[in-house]
């Protein structure tokens, strides 16, 4: 299996498990009216979709270097507390920034799966208003 397909599969599974837990917490199997079932489905898919989309947006922001200065400051603080400062992995912030720019990760899988869950929630919301 391709690594990219595995990312989609894992993020979809996490979203479905989270949605199912929310459904169980709201007692979806004890509901008698279809409008209540659609409300619970809409809520659960919306929450899991927002969480996945938010994680994807955080990864996107991180890939574009928004947290690089904070990360560099924290790592140099803990390295400076060690006795041998000369053995740092990066000499300065420029080297750290260059190394981070080479390690960009894709965030499209989280955004696509999260937005799909939000679209499913919108469909369930339409079902809620029509029932």
MOMOGI-V171303 format. One record per pair of residues at least 24 apart in sequence whose C-alpha atoms are under 6 Angstrom apart, sorted by the first residue. I is the first residue (numbers start at 1). GAP is how many residues later the second one is. D is the distance in whole Angstrom. If there is no record, write none. Layout:
I;GAP;D, I;GAP;D
This chain:
8;101;6, 15;33;5, 19;25;5, 19;26;6, 19;29;6, 35;93;5, 35;96;6, 38;86;5, 38;90;5, 39;89;6, 42;79;4, 42;82;5, 42;83;6, 45;72;5, 45;76;5, 46;72;5, 46;75;5, 49;65;4, 49;68;5, 49;69;5, 52;58;6, 52;62;5, 53;57;6, 53;58;5, 53;61;5, 56;51;5, 56;54;5, 56;55;5, 63;41;6
